[in-house]
């Protein structure tokens, strides 16, 4: 594998970095940055970032120009993700639309759906959320109970979704619902595009322990949508959803790897300030030195895994079950990073805030790393996929 970039790609990297330095909100990613207290103002701030990305030419970098994209390759997408990660640039509010729905529509959507939904998604005019998980269908997504029944020229949707990020800001939701009640568990499911302002849609916020307000419950009570708002065909939703989850598991690793490297750098600096139980600086303690080196190595390995995954996407046009290897690897590594961070903080670990040793950053790492082992398919699900579809082991 050639891991080098061409001179033209390096010039593109420089252009990306210069644009980000000029446009990232002042103080972003630092303890000094003050989020608006009003949730609508928070959403407006992130939506404005999406619009800036589009105007700067950094939205839909590898998407075809006819759908509002830049018509470049996944290599330029990688370069942007790496530079944005280095500077801890905002992800925007439409991250689920850009990273999950957009590639799904490009692969499975009709021409009419691509023309209708992709350009406003990239412009930041329409924000999307993801309606997959349910109270009794998380890791076992095929157990979902949300139903959709055809009534003339409309689908009528009833059910509940949970852990729906940005639903309180979203204009649309891509929803999995059961359309054939008699079909086997993984059959009879369809992938719908649902307007969030439809009559019968109710959003209830879920506030997390760390005070974040990104998650929501969403209820669908006789919600009527157009018959044409099905992606990939009726009862073919499981195949479409697996394509969506493949993008979530495999293609996000390079941007994450750089952000994890930033977290590690902060942890290493903290290790030079905190003292172990024997009174020595943490950085001089053999146990901590070994753990930190292991994490550093894993972050580098994660980058090479990510490059291999992107190579597969470039060469074959799609991702296979190997994306589960990537997801399992980086979530395991990030959990280790969070656990070591708590050990480094020691007695300081319960103190969570701007005046604490890590200003609350390492506690955020610890808790968010746990969540990553669940979303996009839990660790147990990834192990099953690897065992059955890669290693060929029996069920």
C-alpha positions in Angstrom: 0.0 0.0 0.0 1.3 3.5 -0.9 0.7 5.6 2.2 2.1 8.8 0.6 0.0 11.6 -0.9 0.7 13.3 -4.3 1.9 16.9 -4.5 -1.5 18.0 -5.6 -3.1 16.3 -2.7 -0.7 17.9 -0.3 -1.6 21.3 -1.8 -5.2 20.5 -1.2 -4.3 19.6 2.4 -2.7 23.1 2.8 -5.8 24.8 1.4 -8.0 22.8 3.8 -5.9 23.8 6.8 -5.7 27.4 5.9 -9.5 27.6 5.4 -10.1 25.8 8.8 -7.8 28.2 10.6 -9.6 31.2 9.2 -13.1 29.9 9.8 -13.2 27.7 13.0 -15.2 29.7 15.7 -12.9 31.5 18.1 -12.0 29.5 21.1 -13.6 26.3 19.7 -12.5 23.1 21.5 -11.1 25.0 24.5 -12.5 25.4 28.0 -13.0 29.1 27.3 -15.5 28.4 24.5 -19.0 29.4 25.8 -21.9 27.4 24.4 -25.2 29.3 24.2 -27.6 28.2 26.9 -30.5 28.2 24.6 -30.8 24.9 22.6 -32.1 26.7 19.5 -29.0 29.0 19.5 -26.8 25.9 19.8 -28.4 24.4 16.8 -28.2 27.6 14.8 -24.4 27.8 15.6 -23.8 24.3 14.3 -26.1 24.8 11.3 -24.2 27.9 10.3 -21.0 25.8 10.4 -22.5 23.4 7.9 -23.4 26.3 5.6 -19.8 27.6 5.9 -18.4 24.2 4.9 -20.7 24.2 1.8 -19.7 27.7 0.8 -16.0 26.9 1.3 -16.3 23.8 -0.9 -15.8 21.2 1.9 -19.3 19.6 1.9 -19.8 16.4 -0.1 -16.2 16.4 -1.1 -16.4 13.0 -2.9 -20.0 13.3 -4.0 -20.9 13.9 -7.7 -21.3 17.5 -8.7 -24.8 16.9 -10.0 -26.0 16.4 -6.4 -24.2 19.4 -5.0 -20.9 17.7 -4.2 -17.3 18.6 -5.2 -16.7 15.7 -7.5 -13.4 14.8 -5.9 -12.3 11.5 -4.4 -12.3 9.8 -1.1 -8.6 10.7 -0.7 -9.6 14.4 -0.5 -12.3 13.4 2.0 -9.6 11.7 4.1 -7.4 14.8 3.9 -10.2 17.0 5.1 -11.1 14.6 7.9 -7.5 14.5 9.1 -7.0 18.2 9.1 -10.3 18.9 10.8 -9.4 16.3 13.4 -6.1 17.9 14.1 -7.8 21.3 14.8 -10.8 19.8 16.6 -13.0 21.5 14.1 -16.8 21.3 14.6 -18.6 18.4 13.1 -21.7 20.5 12.3 -25.3 19.5 13.1 -25.9 17.5 9.9 -23.2 14.9 10.6 -25.7 12.0 10.3 -27.0 13.3 7.0 -23.6 13.7 5.5 -21.9 10.6 6.8 -24.7 8.1 6.8 -27.8 9.1 4.8 -25.9 10.8 1.9 -23.7 7.8 1.0 -26.8 5.5 1.5 -28.8 7.5 -1.0 -25.9 7.6 -3.5 -25.8 3.8 -3.3 -29.5 2.8 -2.9 -31.6 5.9 -3.7 -33.6 6.6 -6.8 -32.5 9.4 -9.1 -35.4 11.5 -7.9 -34.4 11.0 -4.3 -30.8 12.0 -4.9 -31.9 15.2 -6.8 -34.4 16.1 -4.1 -32.6 15.3 -0.9 -28.8 15.6 -1.4 -28.3 19.2 -2.4 -30.3 20.7 0.5 -28.5 18.3 2.9 -25.1 19.6 1.8 -26.2 23.2 1.9 -27.3 22.8 5.5 -30.9 23.7 4.6 -32.3 20.3 5.8 -30.9 18.5 8.9 -31.3 14.8 9.3 -31.5 12.4 12.3 -31.4 8.6 12.4 -34.4 6.5 13.5 -33.0 3.0 14.1 -32.7 2.1 17.8 -35.8 1.3 19.9 -36.3 0.6 23.6 -36.3 -3.2 22.8 -34.2 -3.1 19.6 -30.7 -1.7 20.1 -27.9 -4.1 19.6 -30.5 -6.5 18.2 -31.8 -4.0 15.6 -33.8 -6.7 13.7 -36.1 -6.9 16.7 -37.5 -3.4 15.9 -41.3 -3.1 16.3 -42.1 0.3 14.6 -44.6 -0.5 11.9 -45.5 1.0 8.5 -48.7 0.2 6.7 -49.6 1.3 3.2 -52.9 3.2 3.0 -53.5 4.3 -0.6 -50.7 6.6 -1.7 -49.3 7.0 1.9 -47.4 5.0 4.4 -48.8 5.2 8.0 -46.0 4.8 10.6 -46.5 3.9 14.3 -43.8 3.2 16.9 -41.0 4.7 19.0 -37.3 5.4 18.5 -34.7 6.2 21.1 -31.2 7.7 21.4 -32.0 9.8 18.4 -29.2 12.3 18.1 -30.2 15.9 17.0 -33.9 14.9 16.6 -34.8 18.2 18.3 -33.0 20.1 15.5 -33.8 17.8 12.6 -36.0 18.5 9.6 -36.0 14.9 8.4 -35.4 11.4 9.9 -34.4 8.2 8.1 -36.4 5.5 9.8 -36.5 1.7 9.8 -40.0 0.2 10.1 -41.5 -3.2 9.7 -43.6 -3.5 6.6 -44.4 -7.2 6.6 -45.4 -8.6 9.9 -45.3 -12.2 8.7 -41.8 -12.1 7.3 -38.7 -13.6 9.1 -36.9 -11.3 11.6 -34.4 -9.7 9.2 -36.9 -9.5 6.4 -40.0 -7.3 5.9 -38.2 -4.1 7.0 -38.2 -0.9 4.9 -36.1 2.3 5.0 -38.2 5.5 5.1 -37.5 9.2 4.8 -39.8 11.0 7.3 -40.4 14.8 7.6 -40.0 15.7 11.3 -42.8 18.3 11.1 -45.3 15.6 10.2 -48.4 15.5 12.3 -48.0 12.7 14.9 -44.2 13.1 15.4 -43.3 13.9 19.0 -39.7 14.5 20.2 -38.7 14.2 23.9 -35.1 15.2 25.0 -32.9 12.9 27.0 -30.3 14.8 29.1 -27.1 12.8 29.7 -25.0 12.6 32.9 -22.4 15.0 31.4 -25.2 17.5 30.7 -25.2 17.0 27.0 -28.6 17.3 25.3 -28.0 15.5 22.0 -30.2 12.4 22.5 -34.0 12.2 22.2 -36.9 9.8 22.2 -39.1 10.1 19.1 -42.7 8.8 18.9 -44.6 8.2 15.6 -48.4 8.2 16.1 -50.2 7.5 12.8 -47.6 9.6 10.9 -48.4 9.7 7.2 -45.7 10.1 4.5 -45.5 9.8 0.8 -45.5 6.4 -0.8 -42.3 7.4 -2.7 -40.3 8.0 0.5 -38.9 4.4 0.6 -35.2 3.9 -0.1 -34.0 0.7 -1.9 -37.4 -0.9 -2.3 -40.1 -2.1 0.1 -39.0 -4.9 2.4 -35.4 -4.4 1.4 -34.6 -2.1 4.4 -32.3 -4.5 6.2 -29.9 -4.5 3.2 -30.0 -0.7 3.0 -29.5 -0.3 6.8 -26.5 -2.6 6.7 -25.0 -0.4 4.0 -25.7 2.6 6.2 -24.0 1.0 9.3 -21.1 0.0 7.1 -20.4 3.6 6.4 -20.7 4.4 10.1 -18.4 1.6 11.2 -15.7 1.9 8.6 -15.3 5.3 6.9 -15.2 7.5 10.0 -12.1 6.0 11.5 -9.5 8.4 10.0 -11.1 11.5 11.4 -11.6 9.8 14.7 -8.0 8.6 14.8 -6.7 12.2 14.7 -9.1 13.3 17.4 -8.0 10.3 19.5 -4.4 11.3 19.0 -5.3 14.8 20.3 -6.9 13.1 23.4 -3.8 11.0 23.9 -1.6 14.0 23.7 -3.6 15.7 26.4 -3.4 12.6 28.5 0.4 12.3 28.0 0.7 16.0 29.2 -1.5 15.2 32.2 0.8 12.2 33.0 3.7 14.7 33.3 1.7 16.6 36.0 -0.1 14.0 38.1 1.6 11.7 40.6 1.2 8.0 41.1 0.4 6.3 44.4 4.1 5.9 45.1 4.7 9.6 44.8 6.5 9.5 41.4 5.3 11.4 38.4 2.9 9.2 36.4 5.1 9.6 33.3 8.0 8.0 35.1 5.9 5.0 36.5 6.7 1.8 34.5 3.1 0.6 34.6 1.7 3.9 33.2 4.5 4.1 30.6 3.6 0.7 29.3 -0.1 1.5 29.1 0.4 4.8 27.4 2.8 3.2 24.8 0.2 0.5 24.0 -2.5 3.1 23.4 -0.2 5.2 21.2 0.6 2.1 19.1 -3.0 1.3 18.7 -3.9 4.8 17.5 -1.2 4.4 14.8 -2.5 1.0 13.9 -6.0 2.5 13.7 -4.8 4.9 11.0 -3.5 2.1 8.9 -6.7 0.1 9.3 -8.6 3.2 8.2 -6.5 3.7 5.1 -7.0 0.0 4.2 -10.8 0.4 4.6 -10.8 3.5 2.4 -8.7 1.7 -0.2 -11.4 -1.0 -0.3 -14.1 1.7 -0.8 -12.0 3.3 -3.6 -11.3 0.0 -5.4 -14.6 -1.9 -4.9 -17.1 1.0 -4.4 -18.5 -0.5 -1.2 -17.6 -1.7 2.3 -17.9 -5.3 3.4 -17.9 -7.0 6.8 -14.3 -5.9 7.3 -15.8 -2.6 8.6 -16.7 -4.5 11.7 -13.0 -5.2 12.3 -12.4 -1.5 12.2 -15.2 -0.6 14.5 -14.3 -3.3 17.1 -10.6 -2.2 17.1 -11.1 1.5 17.6 -13.9 1.2 20.2 -11.7 -1.2 22.3 -8.8 1.1 22.0 -10.9 4.1 23.0 -12.2 2.3 26.1 -8.7 1.6 27.1 -7.7 5.2 26.7 -10.6 6.3 28.9 -9.8 3.8 31.6 -6.1 4.7 31.7 -7.2 8.4 31.8 -9.1 7.7 35.0 -6.2 5.8 36.5 -3.9 8.7 35.7 -6.2 11.2 37.4 -6.5 8.8 40.4 -8.2 10.6 43.3 -8.9 13.5 41.0 -11.1 11.5 38.6 -14.5 12.2 40.4 -13.9 16.0 40.0 -15.5 16.9 36.8 -15.5 20.6 35.6 -13.5 23.5 34.3 -11.5 23.7 37.5 -10.6 20.0 37.6 -7.2 18.5 36.6 -8.3 17.8 33.1 -11.1 20.4 32.9 -13.6 17.5 32.6 -12.1 16.4 29.2 -10.9 13.0 30.4 -14.2 12.2 32.1 -15.9 13.0 28.8 -13.5 10.6 27.0 -14.3 7.9 29.6 -18.0 8.1 29.2 -18.2 8.6 25.5 -15.9 5.7 24.9 -18.4 3.4 26.6 -21.2 4.6 24.3 -19.1 3.9 21.3 -19.1 0.2 22.1 -22.9 0.2 21.6 -23.9 2.6 18.8 -23.5 1.4 15.1 -23.7 -2.1 16.4 -22.4 -3.3 19.8 -19.1 -5.0 20.4 -20.9 -8.3 20.7 -22.6 -7.8 17.4 -19.3 -6.9 15.7 -17.7 -10.1 17.1 -20.5 -12.2 15.7 -20.2 -10.6 12.2 -16.4 -11.2 12.2 -16.8 -14.8 13.3 -19.6 -15.7 10.9 -18.9 -13.5 7.8 -15.1 -13.2 7.8 -13.9 -16.3 9.6 -16.7 -18.5 8.3 -17.5 -19.9 11.8 -20.9 -21.5 12.3 -23.7 -19.7 14.1 
